[in-house]
Structure formats: C-alpha cells, structure tokens
Amino acid sequence: MSSDINLKAQEKLGSIIAAREVDRLDEVFAQDVVDHDPAPDAAPGVRGIIDFWVDFLNAFPDLELNPEVMMADEDKVTVVLTLAGTHQGPFQGIEPTGRSIRIRGIQVARFENGLIVERWGCSDEAGILKQLGAA
C-alpha cells in the first residue's frame, strides 16, 4: 500500500474520533489489530480500542485531538498529537473534577490493505493525573 492511502486512513481515524463515532473504528482498525500499548484491562483487538475511546470520550466529552506532525512510509504512519479536554466523567477511578487537561501523545500504526494491524502509542498519562490533581 502507498503512504498516501495510509495517511488517508489515519486522517479518517481522527475524523471518526472527532465525530464521536467510535463504533466505526473497525473501518480503520483490523478486527485482530495488535495493540502493543493497550489501556489497562483492554479487550484484545479492535474491541479494546473502541472501549478505550468510549471511556475516554465519556470522561472528556469536549476532547480535541490536534495532530502536530504526521509522517508515513509504505506501511507505517506516525502521528504526534496534542489532546485537550475537560474532565466531566469518571476516568480511571477518578470522579469528574471539571479540570482541563492538555497533553501530548504519539502513535505509530502499521497498515495492511488500508487497515491498522499493529499499534504502538504513548500519551502523557502522568500529565493527565497531575492536571486532574490525582498525582
């Protein structure tokens, strides 16, 4: 696959999350995607990714994702992004605080046939907890 096709799929991923239509994530993730950095207690495959985004968007319903850097080669796309939102729902056992967060993250996705088949990612989880007053 070409890097252009993979970049379009990555942009579609961002659009799906921005539209809060995470039940459509199977349009960009393979059913058996391997998530090398899953959320705690996440189910395997795309189900775990969908469940994470449902929970995260419930906790931060006004979430904004802003890609800062996006690079691609023939089978991988790397995105550096900023996430910002207001804590309005439970998050990892923390009741809503009304506080705003702003963190950076990075994701690397490997594609086959226009779908993400492997995912690596890291977000500033300690930064979230600190901004919520939990660390």
N, CA and C atoms as an extended XYZ file, in Angstrom:
405
Properties=species:S:1:pos:R:3:atomname:S:1:resname:S:1:resid:I:1 pbc="F F F"
N         0.847       -1.181        0.000 N   MET     1
C         0.000        0.000        0.000 CA  MET     1
C         0.888        1.238        0.000 C   MET     1
N         0.353        2.283       -0.506 N   SER     2
C         1.135        3.517       -0.558 CA  SER     2
C         0.959        4.324        0.716 C   SER     2
N         1.925        5.182        0.969 N   SER     3
C         1.831        6.034        2.145 CA  SER     3
C         0.611        6.955        2.060 C   SER     3
N         0.209        7.341        0.837 N   ASP     4
C        -0.970        8.208        0.691 CA  ASP     4
C        -2.236        7.525        1.198 C   ASP     4
N        -2.401        6.253        0.891 N   ILE     5
C        -3.582        5.510        1.348 CA  ILE     5
C        -3.572        5.403        2.873 C   ILE     5
N        -2.401        5.132        3.434 N   ASN     6
C        -2.297        5.008        4.886 CA  ASN     6
C        -2.547        6.340        5.585 C   ASN     6
N        -2.036        7.424        5.001 N   LEU     7
C        -2.299        8.750        5.579 CA  LEU     7
C        -3.783        9.074        5.550 C   LEU     7
N        -4.466        8.722        4.477 N   LYS     8
C        -5.913        8.959        4.401 CA  LYS     8
C        -6.652        8.150        5.459 C   LYS     8
N        -6.219        6.909        5.690 N   ALA     9
C        -6.844        6.089        6.723 CA  ALA     9
C        -6.589        6.697        8.105 C   ALA     9
N        -5.386        7.207        8.331 N   GLN    10
C        -5.065        7.847        9.605 CA  GLN    10
C        -5.926        9.090        9.807 C   GLN    10
N        -6.106        9.869        8.763 N   GLU    11
C        -6.962       11.055        8.856 CA  GLU    11
C        -8.410       10.663        9.117 C   GLU    11
N        -8.845        9.553        8.532 N   LYS    12
C       -10.201        9.058        8.784 CA  LYS    12
C       -10.347        8.671       10.252 C   LYS    12
N        -9.319        8.077       10.825 N   LEU    13
C        -9.339        7.740       12.245 CA  LEU    13
C        -9.583        8.996       13.078 C   LEU    13
N        -8.840       10.050       12.784 N   GLY    14
C        -9.038       11.309       13.502 CA  GLY    14
C       -10.439       11.857       13.328 C   GLY    14
N       -10.978       11.744       12.124 N   SER    15
C       -12.343       12.236       11.854 CA  SER    15
C       -13.390       11.437       12.615 C   SER    15
N       -13.201       10.133       12.690 N   ILE    16
C       -14.150        9.278       13.412 CA  ILE    16
C       -14.174        9.653       14.895 C   ILE    16
N       -12.988        9.852       15.473 N   ILE    17
C       -12.923       10.222       16.892 CA  ILE    17
C       -13.512       11.615       17.098 C   ILE    17
N       -13.177       12.549       16.229 N   ALA    18
C       -13.702       13.917       16.353 CA  ALA    18
C       -15.226       13.931       16.261 C   ALA    18
N       -15.798       13.038       15.452 N   ALA    19
C       -17.248       12.957       15.288 CA  ALA    19
C       -17.907       12.132       16.391 C   ALA    19
N       -17.089       11.583       17.294 N   ARG    20
C       -17.593       10.738       18.395 CA  ARG    20
C       -18.327        9.518       17.864 C   ARG    20
N       -17.859        8.978       16.744 N   GLU    21
C       -18.466        7.793       16.127 CA  GLU    21
C       -17.537        6.602       16.275 C   GLU    21
N       -17.067        6.352       17.504 N   VAL    22
C       -16.041        5.344       17.721 CA  VAL    22
C       -16.496        3.922       17.412 C   VAL    22
N       -17.793        3.702       17.308 N   ASP    23
C       -18.273        2.388       16.876 CA  ASP    23
C       -17.858        2.108       15.426 C   ASP    23
N       -17.365        3.117       14.719 N   ARG    24
C       -16.904        2.958       13.334 CA  ARG    24
C       -15.393        2.715       13.247 C   ARG    24
N       -14.717        2.562       14.374 N   LEU    25
C       -13.270        2.389       14.338 CA  LEU    25
C       -12.839        1.125       13.591 C   LEU    25
N       -13.760        0.181       13.448 N   ASP    26
C       -13.411       -1.013       12.665 CA  ASP    26
C       -13.266       -0.702       11.174 C   ASP    26
N       -13.553        0.527       10.790 N   GLU    27
C       -13.314        0.941        9.403 CA  GLU    27
C       -11.840        1.271        9.166 C   GLU    27
N       -11.079        1.476       10.243 N   VAL    28
C        -9.656        1.787       10.089 CA  VAL    28
C        -8.746        0.809       10.843 C   VAL    28
N        -9.302        0.050       11.781 N   PHE    29
C        -8.531       -0.955       12.504 CA  PHE    29
C        -8.978       -2.343       12.070 C   PHE    29
N        -8.021       -3.238       11.848 N   ALA    30
C        -8.356       -4.641       11.595 CA  ALA    30
C        -8.993       -5.224       12.853 C   ALA    30
N        -9.888       -6.183       12.688 N   GLN    31
C       -10.560       -6.796       13.844 CA  GLN    31
C        -9.556       -7.353       14.846 C   GLN    31
N        -8.472       -7.930       14.348 N   ASP    32
C        -7.479       -8.558       15.212 CA  ASP    32
C        -6.231       -7.692       15.391 C   ASP    32
N        -6.393       -6.369       15.320 N   VAL    33
C        -5.269       -5.452       15.493 CA  VAL    33
C        -4.519       -5.794       16.777 C   VAL    33
N        -3.208       -5.725       16.701 N   VAL    34
C        -2.375       -5.944       17.873 CA  VAL    34
C        -2.011       -4.578       18.437 C   VAL    34
N        -2.480       -4.314       19.653 N   ASP    35
C        -2.185       -3.055       20.326 CA  ASP    35
C        -1.043       -3.323       21.300 C   ASP    35
N         0.130       -2.834       20.966 N   HIS    36
C         1.311       -3.077       21.797 CA  HIS    36
C         1.295       -2.247       23.075 C   HIS    36
N         0.430       -1.262       23.162 N   ASP    37
C         0.315       -0.411       24.344 CA  ASP    37
C        -1.154       -0.233       24.713 C   ASP    37
N        -1.825       -1.329       25.068 N   PRO    38
C        -3.265       -1.219       25.348 CA  PRO    38
C        -3.549       -0.518       26.663 C   PRO    38
N        -4.759       -0.012       26.773 N   ALA    39
C        -5.233        0.547       28.041 CA  ALA    39
C        -5.322       -0.589       29.067 C   ALA    39
N        -5.275       -0.256       30.352 N   PRO    40
C        -5.397       -1.298       31.378 CA  PRO    40
C        -6.680       -2.115       31.191 C   PRO    40
N        -6.538       -3.424       31.269 N   ASP    41
C        -7.668       -4.357       31.178 CA  ASP    41
C        -8.400       -4.310       29.842 C   ASP    41
N        -7.741       -3.829       28.800 N   ALA    42
C        -8.392       -3.718       27.486 CA  ALA    42
C        -8.604       -5.099       26.865 C   ALA    42
N        -9.741       -5.250       26.212 N   ALA    43
C       -10.003       -6.459       25.434 CA  ALA    43
C        -9.048       -6.484       24.244 C   ALA    43
N        -8.785       -7.659       23.705 N   PRO    44
C        -7.914       -7.713       22.527 CA  PRO    44
C        -8.618       -7.186       21.282 C   PRO    44
N        -7.811       -6.841       20.296 N   GLY    45
C        -8.347       -6.431       19.006 CA  GLY    45
C        -9.018       -5.073       19.040 C   GLY    45
N        -9.794       -4.828       17.997 N   VAL    46
C       -10.442       -3.529       17.837 CA  VAL    46
C       -11.428       -3.246       18.979 C   VAL    46
N       -11.980       -4.297       19.593 N   ARG    47
C       -12.926       -4.102       20.699 CA  ARG    47
C       -12.289       -3.292       21.834 C   ARG    47
N       -11.053       -3.618       22.182 N   GLY    48
C       -10.362       -2.901       23.244 CA  GLY    48
C       -10.137       -1.440       22.895 C   GLY    48
N        -9.850       -1.163       21.639 N   ILE    49
C        -9.627        0.212       21.190 CA  ILE    49
C       -10.937        0.999       21.224 C   ILE    49
N       -12.007        0.380       20.767 N   ILE    50
C       -13.318        1.041       20.815 CA  ILE    50
C       -13.704        1.331       22.263 C   ILE    50
N       -13.551        0.330       23.137 N   ASP    51
C       -13.909        0.518       24.549 CA  ASP    51
C       -13.099        1.651       25.182 C   ASP    51
N       -11.790        1.720       24.854 N   PHE    52
C       -10.973        2.803       25.391 CA  PHE    52
C       -11.539        4.155       24.985 C   PHE    52
N       -11.844        4.332       23.693 N   TRP    53
C       -12.317        5.635       23.221 CA  TRP    53
C       -13.695        5.980       23.774 C   TRP    53
N       -14.557        4.982       23.967 N   VAL    54
C       -15.857        5.249       24.601 CA  VAL    54
C       -15.621        5.809       26.001 C   VAL    54
N       -14.766        5.141       26.776 N   ASP    55
C       -14.488        5.588       28.143 CA  ASP    55
C       -13.818        6.959       28.159 C   ASP    55
N       -12.836        7.167       27.277 N   PHE    56
C       -12.094        8.425       27.270 CA  PHE    56
C       -13.000        9.583       26.879 C   PHE    56
N       -13.861        9.366       25.888 N   LEU    57
C       -14.765       10.437       25.465 CA  LEU    57
C       -15.869       10.688       26.486 C   LEU    57
N       -16.245        9.679       27.257 N   ASN    58
C       -17.187        9.914       28.355 CA  ASN    58
C       -16.537       10.760       29.441 C   ASN    58
N       -15.244       10.525       29.685 N   ALA    59
C       -14.524       11.297       30.703 CA  ALA    59
C       -14.227       12.717       30.228 C   ALA    59
N       -13.928       12.861       28.927 N   PHE    60
C       -13.552       14.155       28.347 CA  PHE    60
C       -14.403       14.408       27.087 C   PHE    60
N       -15.685       14.707       27.268 N   PRO    61
C       -16.588       14.808       26.118 CA  PRO    61
C       -16.265       15.943       25.151 C   PRO    61
N       -15.517       16.930       25.601 N   ASP    62
C       -15.150       18.033       24.704 CA  ASP    62
C       -13.740       17.845       24.129 C   ASP    62
N       -13.249       16.623       24.155 N   LEU    63
C       -11.886       16.322       23.728 CA  LEU    63
C       -11.593       16.856       22.331 C   LEU    63
N       -10.425       17.460       22.210 N   GLU    64
C        -9.909       17.897       20.914 CA  GLU    64
C        -8.596       17.186       20.670 C   GLU    64
N        -8.448       16.605       19.491 N   LEU    65
C        -7.201       15.980       19.058 CA  LEU    65
C        -6.619       16.850       17.958 C   LEU    65
N        -5.389       17.272       18.142 N   ASN    66
C        -4.750       18.105       17.137 CA  ASN    66
C        -3.431       17.481       16.710 C   ASN    66
N        -3.401       16.885       15.502 N   PRO    67
C        -2.128       16.339       15.027 CA  PRO    67
C        -1.148       17.471       14.751 C   PRO    67
N         0.076       17.298       15.229 N   GLU    68
C         1.114       18.301       15.024 CA  GLU    68
C         2.095       17.868       13.947 C   GLU    68
N         2.421       16.579       13.948 N   VAL    69
C         3.343       16.012       12.973 CA  VAL    69
C         2.764       14.689       12.519 C   VAL    69
N         2.774       14.448       11.221 N   MET    70
C         2.344       13.167       10.686 CA  MET    70
C         3.338       12.771        9.607 C   MET    70
N         3.910       11.562        9.760 N   MET    71
C         4.887       11.070        8.804 CA  MET    71
C         4.499        9.658        8.397 C   MET    71
N         4.778        9.318        7.149 N   ALA    72
C         4.404        7.992        6.668 CA  ALA    72
C         5.487        7.424        5.764 C   ALA    72
N         5.579        6.093        5.794 N   ASP    73
C         6.349        5.386        4.786 CA  ASP    73
C         5.388        4.384        4.148 C   ASP    73
N         5.884        3.353        3.544 N   GLU    74
C         4.999        2.438        2.810 CA  GLU    74
C         4.005        1.684        3.686 C   GLU    74
N         4.347        1.405        4.952 N   ASP    75
C         3.408        0.637        5.770 CA  ASP    75
C         3.149        1.202        7.170 C   ASP    75
N         3.753        2.325        7.506 N   LYS    76
C         3.540        2.898        8.838 CA  LYS    76
C         3.229        4.384        8.757 C   LYS    76
N         2.430        4.831        9.737 N   VAL    77
C         2.156        6.259        9.910 CA  VAL    77
C         2.448        6.582       11.376 C   VAL    77
N         3.199        7.649       11.579 N   THR    78
C         3.496        8.141       12.923 CA  THR    78
C         2.841        9.504       13.083 C   THR    78
N         2.138        9.668       14.201 N   VAL    79
C         1.451       10.926       14.482 CA  VAL    79
C         1.870       11.413       15.868 C   VAL    79
N         2.265       12.673       15.939 N   VAL    80
C         2.482       13.352       17.211 CA  VAL    80
C         1.291       14.288       17.364 C   VAL    80
N         0.611       14.210       18.515 N   LEU    81
C        -0.611       14.983       18.660 CA  LEU    81
C        -0.743       15.584       20.042 C   LEU    81
N        -1.616       16.558       20.131 N   THR    82
C        -1.996       17.162       21.398 CA  THR    82
C        -3.448       16.795       21.666 C   THR    82
N        -3.728       16.402       22.897 N   LEU    83
C        -5.088       16.116       23.336 CA  LEU    83
C        -5.446       17.141       24.399 C   LEU    83
N        -6.638       17.709       24.312 N   ALA    84
C        -7.095       18.673       25.303 CA  ALA    84
C        -8.580       18.448       25.562 C   ALA    84
N        -8.977       18.593       26.809 N   GLY    85
C       -10.386       18.431       27.141 CA  GLY    85
C       -10.635       18.731       28.602 C   GLY    85
N       -11.908       18.664       28.973 N   THR    86
C       -12.347       18.952       30.336 CA  THR    86
C       -12.860       17.664       30.970 C   THR    86
N       -12.392       17.383       32.157 N   HIS    87
C       -12.741       16.151       32.876 CA  HIS    87
C       -14.170       16.247       33.414 C   HIS    87
N       -15.097       15.625       32.681 N   GLN    88
C       -16.515       15.723       33.030 CA  GLN    88
C       -17.153       14.377       33.349 C   GLN    88
N       -16.376       13.301       33.295 N   GLY    89
C       -16.889       11.971       33.612 CA  GLY    89
C       -15.793       11.158       34.284 C   GLY    89
N       -16.147       10.013       34.879 N   PRO    90
C       -15.140        9.197       35.559 CA  PRO    90
C       -13.993        8.813       34.620 C   PRO    90
N       -12.777        8.833       35.167 N   PHE    91
C       -11.593        8.457       34.393 CA  PHE    91
C       -10.645        7.701       35.304 C   PHE    91
N       -10.429        6.439       35.001 N   GLN    92
C        -9.517        5.585       35.763 CA  GLN    92
C        -9.755        5.706       37.263 C   GLN    92
N       -11.015        5.642       37.654 N   GLY    93
C       -11.376        5.689       39.067 CA  GLY    93
C       -11.429        7.080       39.668 C   GLY    93
N       -11.187        8.112       38.875 N   ILE    94
C       -11.219        9.493       39.365 CA  ILE    94
C       -12.550       10.118       38.967 C   ILE    94
N       -13.301       10.548       39.939 N   GLU    95
C       -14.577       11.203       39.653 CA  GLU    95
C       -14.317       12.541       38.948 C   GLU    95
N       -15.295       13.045       38.193 N   PRO    96
C       -15.102       14.288       37.438 CA  PRO    96
C       -14.625       15.434       38.324 C   PRO    96
N       -13.633       16.163       37.825 N   THR    97
C       -13.070       17.296       38.564 CA  THR    97
C       -13.428       18.634       37.939 C   THR    97
N       -13.848       18.628       36.680 N   GLY    98
C       -14.094       19.869       35.968 CA  GLY    98
C       -12.815       20.535       35.491 C   GLY    98
N       -11.681       19.908       35.753 N   ARG    99
C       -10.398       20.482       35.344 CA  ARG    99
C       -10.100       20.175       33.876 C   ARG    99
N        -9.348       21.071       33.284 N   SER   100
C        -8.922       20.885       31.894 CA  SER   100
C        -7.566       20.205       31.855 C   SER   100
N        -7.389       19.408       30.815 N   ILE   101
C        -6.088       18.778       30.577 CA  ILE   101
C        -5.593       19.174       29.200 C   ILE   101
N        -4.299       19.114       29.050 N   ARG   102
C        -3.656       19.307       27.748 CA  ARG   102
C        -2.370       18.490       27.797 C   ARG   102
N        -2.297       17.468       26.952 N   ILE   103
C        -1.124       16.595       26.934 CA  ILE   103
C        -0.712       16.309       25.497 C   ILE   103
N         0.466       15.712       25.372 N   ARG   104
C         0.942       15.283       24.058 CA  ARG   104
C         0.977       13.768       24.025 C   ARG   104
N         0.876       13.240       22.839 N   GLY   105
C         0.958       11.805       22.643 CA  GLY   105
C         1.566       11.499       21.297 C   GLY   105
N         1.887       10.237       21.107 N   ILE   106
C         2.427        9.778       19.838 CA  ILE   106
C         1.842        8.410       19.539 C   ILE   106
N         1.554        8.166       18.285 N   GLN   107
C         1.071        6.855       17.856 CA  GLN   107
C         1.795        6.456       16.584 C   GLN   107
N         2.180        5.197       16.534 N   VAL   108
C         2.728        4.599       15.322 CA  VAL   108
C         1.785        3.471       14.953 C   VAL   108
N         1.347        3.461       13.724 N   ALA   109
C         0.436        2.427       13.250 CA  ALA   109
C         1.030        1.753       12.023 C   ALA   109
N         0.951        0.417       12.003 N   ARG   110
C         1.363       -0.332       10.819 CA  ARG   110
C         0.106       -0.776       10.082 C   ARG   110
N         0.114       -0.549        8.783 N   PHE   111
C        -1.055       -0.803        7.950 CA  PHE   111
C        -0.851       -1.990        7.021 C   PHE   111
N        -1.935       -2.679        6.756 N   GLU   112
C        -2.028       -3.669        5.684 CA  GLU   112
C        -3.372       -3.457        5.018 C   GLU   112
N        -3.356       -3.317        3.708 N   ASN   113
C        -4.597       -3.142        2.944 CA  ASN   113
C        -5.457       -1.997        3.475 C   ASN   113
N        -4.820       -0.921        3.901 N   GLY   114
C        -5.547        0.267        4.341 CA  GLY   114
C        -6.104        0.203        5.746 C   GLY   114
N        -5.788       -0.871        6.502 N   LEU   115
C        -6.252       -1.011        7.886 CA  LEU   115
C        -5.067       -1.086        8.830 C   LEU   115
N        -5.248       -0.553       10.040 N   ILE   116
C        -4.213       -0.644       11.055 CA  ILE   116
C        -4.219       -2.062       11.613 C   ILE   116
N        -3.061       -2.721       11.522 N   VAL   117
C        -2.930       -4.089       12.024 CA  VAL   117
C        -2.058       -4.165       13.278 C   VAL   117
N        -1.257       -3.122       13.508 N   GLU   118
C        -0.470       -3.013       14.727 CA  GLU   118
C        -0.448       -1.560       15.148 C   GLU   118
N        -0.450       -1.358       16.474 N   ARG   119
C        -0.450       -0.001       17.019 CA  ARG   119
C         0.482        0.077       18.215 C   ARG   119
N         1.298        1.125       18.235 N   TRP   120
C         2.129        1.481       19.369 CA  TRP   120
C         1.767        2.906       19.732 C   TRP   120
N         1.702        3.204       21.005 N   GLY   121
C         1.359        4.573       21.367 CA  GLY   121
C         1.782        4.913       22.774 C   GLY   121
N         1.920        6.192       22.994 N   CYS   122
C         2.273        6.684       24.318 CA  CYS   122
C         1.681        8.079       24.478 C   CYS   122
N         0.985        8.282       25.579 N   SER   123
C         0.460        9.596       25.930 CA  SER   123
C         0.951        9.938       27.323 C   SER   123
N         0.955       11.178       27.649 N   ASP   124
C         1.451       11.650       28.938 CA  ASP   124
C         0.414       11.364       30.027 C   ASP   124
N         0.334       10.091       30.433 N   GLU   125
C        -0.644        9.697       31.444 CA  GLU   125
C        -0.363       10.368       32.792 C   GLU   125
N         0.911       10.488       33.143 N   ALA   126
C         1.258       11.176       34.392 CA  ALA   126
C         0.807       12.638       34.333 C   ALA   126
N         0.923       13.248       33.167 N   GLY   127
C         0.468       14.631       32.987 CA  GLY   127
C        -1.027       14.753       33.187 C   GLY   127
N        -1.783       13.768       32.704 N   ILE   128
C        -3.243       13.789       32.919 CA  ILE   128
C        -3.532       13.755       34.419 C   ILE   128
N        -2.933       12.793       35.109 N   LEU   129
C        -3.192       12.645       36.545 CA  LEU   129
C        -2.795       13.903       37.307 C   LEU   129
N        -1.668       14.488       36.966 N   LYS   130
C        -1.218       15.714       37.648 CA  LYS   130
C        -2.206       16.858       37.401 C   LYS   130
N        -2.655       17.011       36.158 N   GLN   131
C        -3.577       18.094       35.846 CA  GLN   131
C        -4.948       17.883       36.484 C   GLN   131
N        -5.284       16.622       36.775 N   LEU   132
C        -6.550       16.330       37.454 CA  LEU   132
C        -6.417       16.418       38.978 C   LEU   132
N        -5.180       16.652       39.449 N   GLY   133
C        -4.946       16.742       40.887 CA  GLY   133
C        -4.849       15.406       41.566 C   GLY   133
N        -4.621       14.337       40.795 N   ALA   134
C        -4.573       12.990       41.352 CA  ALA   134
C        -3.146       12.473       41.529 C   ALA   134
N        -2.163       13.281       41.179 N   ALA   135
C        -0.766       12.822       41.327 CA  ALA   135
C         0.066       13.891       41.993 C   ALA   135
